[in-house]
Structure formats: structure tokens, C-alpha cells
């Protein structure tokens, strides 16, 4: 089973990296860009066939390592 995980900064948390990217884009003439948020994208294969078990394992991975749940949100897709 293939898993895709998206980790993003929570909306109420400042994103200095996003601000830096936005500033760089503006300095390059892309003034139409606003509210840039930077996150993480992960892809991996799971050697699990049971969907409920895969969801449980991914949730545990995200909460223990992949996302800092104090300041980040995560979501995932299974294929």
C-alpha cells in the first residue's frame, strides 16, 4: 500500500520560512503571491494489506516523528 503524508504549519502559527519565500517571490516580480505556507510532503510504501491497520500505523508515525503536532497539522492518503 502506498502512503502520501502532507505536513503543514497550523494556520494560527507564524511561518517564517513561508514569509521568506513570499518575500523572495515578490523581489522576483511575483507580486500576485500572498500567504505562502511551507510544509513537508512524504511518500512511502507500507507492507500492510489491512487499511485500518495502515491508517493506525501512519497516525502513530505522524504523531511520534513526522509532525510536531503542537505547531503542525498532517493529513494522509492511502492507495
Residue frames as qw, qx, qy, qz and C-alpha x, y, z in Angstrom:
[[0.000, 0.891, 0.453, 0.000, 0.00, 0.00, 0.00],
 [0.419, 0.335, -0.010, 0.844, 1.34, 3.46, -0.88],
 [0.278, -0.791, -0.431, 0.334, 1.05, 6.29, 1.63],
 [0.298, 0.531, 0.064, 0.791, 1.31, 10.02, 0.99],
 [0.414, -0.663, -0.455, 0.427, 1.65, 12.31, 4.02],
 [0.188, 0.689, 0.096, 0.693, 1.28, 16.11, 3.98],
 [0.494, -0.536, -0.422, 0.539, 2.52, 18.08, 6.99],
 [0.167, 0.678, 0.170, 0.695, 1.75, 21.80, 7.23],
 [0.145, 0.018, -0.465, 0.873, 2.18, 24.57, 9.80],
 [0.016, -0.648, -0.729, 0.218, -1.09, 25.25, 11.66],
 [0.186, 0.749, 0.357, 0.527, -2.92, 28.33, 10.41],
 [0.349, -0.926, -0.086, -0.120, -2.52, 30.21, 13.72],
 [0.729, -0.456, 0.200, 0.470, 1.29, 29.64, 13.82],
 [0.191, 0.872, -0.282, -0.352, 3.69, 32.06, 12.14],
 [0.909, 0.203, 0.264, 0.249, 5.60, 30.53, 9.22],
 [0.176, -0.809, 0.293, 0.479, 8.94, 32.35, 8.85],
 [0.422, -0.108, 0.743, 0.508, 10.03, 30.09, 6.00],
 [0.320, 0.664, 0.654, 0.173, 6.80, 30.86, 4.14],
 [0.013, -0.953, -0.098, 0.287, 7.36, 34.58, 4.73],
 [0.334, -0.563, 0.523, 0.546, 10.91, 34.31, 3.36],
 [0.404, 0.225, 0.776, 0.429, 9.68, 32.51, 0.25],
 [0.194, 0.851, 0.487, -0.016, 6.93, 35.08, -0.23],
 [0.149, -0.878, 0.142, 0.432, 9.45, 37.92, 0.10],
 [0.384, -0.295, 0.676, 0.556, 11.79, 36.27, -2.42],
 [0.362, 0.499, 0.734, 0.285, 8.95, 35.78, -4.88],
 [0.081, 0.942, 0.266, -0.189, 7.93, 39.43, -4.52],
 [0.246, -0.737, 0.366, 0.512, 11.52, 40.55, -5.13],
 [0.361, -0.044, 0.782, 0.506, 11.49, 38.47, -8.33],
 [0.250, 0.074, -0.342, -0.903, 8.38, 40.28, -9.57],
 [0.344, -0.319, -0.854, -0.226, 5.70, 37.78, -8.50],
 [0.146, -0.145, 0.354, -0.912, 3.64, 40.33, -6.58],
 [0.667, -0.194, -0.340, -0.634, 0.43, 38.34, -7.04],
 [0.650, -0.091, -0.732, 0.184, 1.62, 35.74, -4.49],
 [0.316, -0.556, 0.329, -0.695, 0.41, 36.01, -0.89],
 [0.774, -0.362, 0.313, -0.414, 0.04, 33.92, 2.27],
 [0.643, 0.388, -0.660, -0.002, 2.80, 31.42, 1.44],
 [0.751, -0.468, 0.390, -0.255, 2.95, 28.42, 3.80],
 [0.406, 0.499, -0.763, -0.057, 5.74, 25.85, 3.58],
 [0.849, -0.274, 0.298, -0.340, 5.25, 22.22, 4.54],
 [0.204, -0.394, 0.883, 0.152, 6.54, 18.69, 4.06],
 [0.839, 0.254, -0.171, -0.450, 5.48, 16.02, 1.58],
 [0.286, -0.404, 0.869, -0.015, 6.37, 12.37, 2.19],
 [0.839, 0.201, -0.291, -0.413, 5.73, 9.22, 0.14],
 [0.130, -0.412, 0.896, -0.106, 6.38, 5.68, 1.26],
 [0.675, -0.034, -0.643, -0.360, 5.24, 2.10, 0.79],
 [0.542, -0.361, 0.569, -0.503, 3.69, 0.10, 3.60],
 [0.341, 0.117, -0.919, -0.163, 3.90, -3.66, 3.67],
 [0.286, 0.199, 0.725, -0.594, 0.41, -3.84, 5.17],
 [0.075, -0.261, -0.777, -0.568, -2.73, -5.03, 3.41],
 [0.199, -0.674, -0.694, 0.156, -5.30, -4.08, 6.06],
 [0.130, 0.677, 0.162, 0.706, -6.41, -0.46, 5.54],
 [0.527, -0.812, -0.122, -0.221, -7.42, 0.14, 9.18],
 [0.815, -0.390, 0.034, 0.428, -4.04, -1.10, 10.40],
 [0.534, 0.338, 0.161, 0.758, -2.25, 1.09, 7.84],
 [0.127, -0.805, -0.167, -0.555, -4.21, 4.16, 9.00],
 [0.704, -0.707, -0.060, 0.033, -3.37, 3.39, 12.61],
 [0.793, -0.144, 0.097, 0.584, 0.33, 2.97, 11.84],
 [0.350, 0.533, 0.174, 0.750, 0.51, 6.18, 9.78],
 [0.353, -0.852, -0.144, -0.360, -1.23, 8.14, 12.53],
 [0.785, -0.561, 0.021, 0.260, 1.28, 6.83, 15.04],
 [0.683, 0.151, 0.152, 0.699, 4.21, 7.68, 12.72],
 [0.112, 0.721, 0.184, 0.659, 2.91, 11.21, 12.24],
 [0.494, -0.826, -0.078, -0.260, 2.31, 11.86, 15.92],
 [0.819, -0.477, 0.096, 0.303, 5.64, 10.38, 17.05],
 [0.608, -0.232, 0.348, 0.675, 8.03, 11.57, 14.33],
 [0.393, 0.407, 0.517, 0.642, 6.75, 13.07, 11.09],
 [0.080, -0.740, -0.248, -0.620, 4.79, 16.03, 12.51],
 [0.178, -0.035, -0.558, 0.810, 5.21, 18.27, 15.53],
 [0.159, -0.602, -0.741, -0.249, 1.53, 18.25, 16.48],
 [0.231, -0.626, -0.352, 0.657, 1.93, 21.33, 18.68],
 [0.067, 0.618, -0.149, -0.769, 2.55, 23.54, 15.63],
 [0.180, 0.243, -0.731, -0.612, 1.81, 21.29, 12.63],
 [0.794, 0.197, 0.298, -0.493, -1.20, 19.56, 11.11],
 [0.090, -0.278, 0.881, 0.372, -1.00, 16.45, 8.99],
 [0.808, 0.282, 0.188, -0.483, -3.16, 14.50, 6.61],
 [0.250, -0.321, 0.861, 0.304, -2.52, 11.39, 4.57],
 [0.771, 0.325, -0.157, -0.524, -3.79, 9.40, 1.63],
 [0.527, -0.235, 0.815, 0.062, -3.57, 5.66, 1.10],
 [0.654, 0.448, -0.340, -0.506, -3.59, 3.98, -2.30]]
